[in-house]
Amino acid sequence: MKQLEIILAEKLLKMGAVKVQLDTPFVWAVGWNAPIYNDDRQMLSLPAVRNFVKVELARTIMENLPQAEMVVGVATGAIAMGALVADLLDLPYAYVRETPKDHGLENLIEGNIKPGQRVVIVEDLLSTAKTCMRAVHAVRDAGGEVIAVVAIMNYEFPMGAKALKREKLPLFALTNYTAMIKAAVETGHIQQRDVATLQRWHDDPENWTPADLLVD
């Protein structure tokens, strides 16, 4: 029987939510050149995949974090999925904005977090963990107790792992970079010879450039 991480990776590849382009790399928001890109928001338009992910995230929380009292999504990618998961678990929900509003109440958090409330952070992707850590600190500043991070995909970068370790937070991810590359080979989205290029990028994403494609 296939593991969940492979099953989900195959679903995301098939629907085009994860794209691998070695010949025309993407530019990430952090400024990195990258041969892979995730657009998990696409699953919101596909009920079968959306419900699969919603159920698996909720199951992960129920099985591993039964003490959770609230779900908090991270803007913008996890806002919708976080709300769906909270609804399924019948838990309070809020989300952390990228920046505070510049009008009205100038909220950074949309929703109400009670002091001492045990919170699970829901992320779509964990890469550098910068947005995730911003959400963690915002929840703590509001009086909440962050007990874990649950993500759809973990890019498995050391910087992300170090950030979570520093904050003493466990991570539960439905799939990961290793599984995604394995699934991409098995489903014919890439060739086995492409794996070395993808590994070079993963080893040093900040400095990788399309010129590295020429390295055999």
C-alpha positions as CSV (number, residue, x, y, z in Angstrom):
1,M,0.0,0.0,0.0
2,K,1.3,3.4,-0.9
3,Q,2.2,5.9,1.8
4,L,0.1,9.0,2.3
5,E,3.0,11.2,1.3
6,I,3.3,9.5,-2.1
7,I,-0.4,9.4,-2.7
8,L,-0.8,13.1,-2.0
9,A,2.3,14.0,-4.1
10,E,0.8,12.1,-7.0
11,K,-2.5,14.0,-6.7
12,L,-0.8,17.4,-6.5
13,L,1.4,16.6,-9.6
14,K,-1.6,15.3,-11.6
15,M,-3.7,18.3,-11.0
16,G,-0.8,20.7,-11.7
17,A,-0.6,22.2,-8.2
18,V,3.1,21.2,-8.2
19,K,5.1,22.0,-11.3
20,V,8.6,20.9,-12.1
21,Q,10.3,22.9,-14.9
22,L,14.0,22.3,-15.3
23,D,14.4,24.3,-18.6
24,T,12.5,27.4,-17.4
25,P,12.9,27.8,-13.6
26,F,10.5,29.8,-11.5
27,V,11.4,32.7,-9.2
28,W,10.1,32.3,-5.7
29,A,8.9,35.2,-3.6
30,V,12.1,35.1,-1.6
31,G,14.1,35.7,-4.8
32,W,15.4,32.2,-5.3
33,N,15.5,30.6,-8.7
34,A,13.7,27.2,-8.4
35,P,13.0,24.3,-10.8
36,I,9.8,23.5,-8.7
37,Y,6.8,25.5,-7.7
38,N,3.7,24.8,-5.6
39,D,0.3,26.4,-6.2
40,D,-1.7,24.5,-3.7
41,R,-4.6,27.0,-3.9
42,Q,-5.6,25.1,-7.1
43,M,-7.0,22.3,-5.0
44,L,-9.7,24.6,-3.7
45,S,-11.3,24.3,-7.2
46,L,-11.2,20.5,-7.1
47,P,-13.5,19.1,-4.5
48,A,-12.0,15.6,-4.5
49,V,-8.5,16.8,-3.8
50,R,-9.6,19.6,-1.5
51,N,-11.6,17.2,0.6
52,F,-8.8,14.6,0.7
53,V,-6.4,17.2,2.1
54,K,-8.9,18.6,4.5
55,V,-9.7,15.2,5.9
56,E,-6.0,14.2,6.2
57,L,-5.0,17.4,8.0
58,A,-7.9,17.0,10.4
59,R,-7.0,13.4,11.0
60,T,-3.4,14.4,11.7
61,I,-4.6,16.9,14.3
62,M,-7.0,14.5,15.9
63,E,-4.5,11.6,16.1
64,N,-1.4,13.6,17.2
65,L,-2.8,16.8,18.8
66,P,-6.0,15.9,20.6
67,Q,-5.4,18.7,23.1
68,A,-5.8,21.3,20.3
69,E,-8.4,24.0,21.1
70,M,-8.0,26.3,18.0
71,V,-6.8,26.2,14.4
72,V,-4.9,29.2,13.0
73,G,-4.1,29.5,9.3
74,V,-1.2,31.4,7.8
75,A,-1.9,33.9,5.0
76,T,-2.4,33.6,2.3
77,G,-2.0,30.0,1.1
78,A,-3.4,28.3,4.2
79,I,-6.3,30.7,5.0
80,A,-9.0,28.7,3.2
81,M,-7.7,25.2,4.1
82,G,-7.2,26.2,7.7
83,A,-10.9,27.3,7.9
84,L,-12.0,24.0,6.3
85,V,-10.0,22.0,8.8
86,A,-11.3,24.0,11.8
87,D,-14.8,23.5,10.5
88,L,-14.4,19.8,10.2
89,L,-12.9,19.6,13.7
90,D,-15.6,22.0,15.1
91,L,-12.8,24.2,16.5
92,P,-12.5,28.0,16.7
93,Y,-10.5,29.5,13.8
94,A,-8.4,32.6,13.0
95,Y,-5.7,33.5,10.6
96,V,-2.6,35.6,10.6
97,R,-2.3,38.2,8.0
98,E,1.0,38.9,6.1
99,T,1.0,42.4,7.5
100,P,-1.4,44.3,9.8
101,K,-4.2,46.2,8.2
102,D,-3.4,49.8,7.4
103,H,-6.9,50.9,8.4
104,G,-9.7,50.1,10.9
105,L,-8.5,48.1,13.9
106,E,-5.1,47.4,12.1
107,N,-5.5,43.7,12.9
108,L,-2.6,41.3,12.3
109,I,-4.8,38.4,13.4
110,E,-8.3,38.0,12.0
111,G,-10.3,36.2,14.7
112,N,-10.1,36.0,18.5
113,I,-7.5,34.0,20.4
114,K,-8.2,33.5,24.1
115,P,-5.3,33.6,26.6
116,G,-3.8,30.2,27.1
117,Q,-5.7,28.7,24.2
118,R,-3.8,25.7,22.6
119,V,-3.3,26.5,19.0
120,V,-2.3,24.4,15.9
121,I,-0.8,26.4,13.1
122,V,-1.9,25.2,9.6
123,E,0.5,26.0,6.7
124,D,0.3,25.1,3.1
125,L,4.0,24.9,2.5
126,L,6.9,24.9,4.8
127,S,10.2,26.1,3.2
128,T,12.2,28.8,5.0
129,A,9.5,28.9,7.8
130,K,9.6,32.7,7.9
131,T,5.9,33.2,7.4
132,C,5.2,30.3,9.7
133,M,7.4,31.8,12.5
134,R,5.7,35.2,12.0
135,A,2.4,33.5,12.6
136,V,3.7,31.6,15.7
137,H,5.0,34.8,17.3
138,A,1.7,36.7,16.5
139,V,-0.3,34.0,18.2
140,R,1.9,34.0,21.2
141,D,1.8,37.8,21.4
142,A,-2.0,37.4,21.4
143,G,-1.8,35.1,24.4
144,G,-2.2,31.8,22.6
145,E,-0.1,28.7,23.2
146,V,1.2,27.2,19.9
147,I,1.5,23.5,20.3
148,A,2.5,22.4,16.7
149,V,2.6,23.2,13.0
150,V,0.6,21.1,10.5
151,A,1.5,21.5,6.8
152,I,0.4,20.1,3.5
153,M,4.0,19.9,2.2
154,N,7.4,20.2,3.9
155,Y,10.3,21.2,1.6
156,E,12.7,19.7,4.2
157,F,15.1,22.6,4.2
158,P,17.5,22.7,7.2
159,M,16.6,26.4,7.8
160,G,13.0,25.4,8.3
161,A,13.8,22.5,10.6
162,K,16.1,24.8,12.7
163,A,13.4,27.4,13.0
164,L,10.9,24.9,14.4
165,K,13.5,23.4,16.7
166,R,14.4,26.8,18.0
167,E,10.7,27.4,18.9
168,K,10.4,23.8,20.2
169,L,7.5,23.0,17.8
170,P,6.8,19.7,16.2
171,L,5.9,19.5,12.5
172,F,3.4,17.2,11.0
173,A,3.4,17.3,7.1
174,L,1.2,15.3,4.8
175,T,3.9,15.1,2.1
176,N,7.5,16.4,1.5
177,Y,10.1,17.2,-1.0
178,T,11.6,13.7,-1.1
179,A,8.2,12.1,-1.7
180,M,7.4,14.7,-4.3
181,I,10.5,14.0,-6.4
182,K,10.0,10.2,-6.1
183,A,6.4,10.6,-7.2
184,A,7.5,12.8,-10.1
185,V,9.8,10.2,-11.4
186,E,7.3,7.4,-10.9
187,T,4.6,9.2,-12.7
188,G,6.8,10.4,-15.6
189,H,6.7,14.1,-14.7
190,I,10.5,14.1,-14.7
191,Q,13.3,11.6,-15.7
192,Q,15.6,9.9,-13.2
193,R,18.5,11.9,-14.7
194,D,16.7,15.1,-13.5
195,V,16.9,14.1,-9.8
196,A,20.5,15.2,-9.5
197,T,19.6,18.7,-10.7
198,L,16.7,18.9,-8.2
199,Q,19.0,17.7,-5.4
200,R,21.6,20.4,-6.2
201,W,18.9,23.0,-6.0
202,H,17.7,21.6,-2.7
203,D,21.2,21.6,-1.3
204,D,21.7,25.3,-2.0
205,P,18.5,27.0,-3.1
206,E,19.7,30.5,-2.3
207,N,22.6,30.3,-4.8
208,W,21.3,27.9,-7.4
209,T,20.9,29.4,-10.9
210,P,19.6,28.1,-14.2
211,A,23.3,27.8,-15.3
212,D,23.5,24.8,-12.9
213,L,21.3,22.9,-15.4
214,L,24.4,22.6,-17.6
215,V,26.2,20.7,-14.9
216,D,26.0,17.0,-15.7
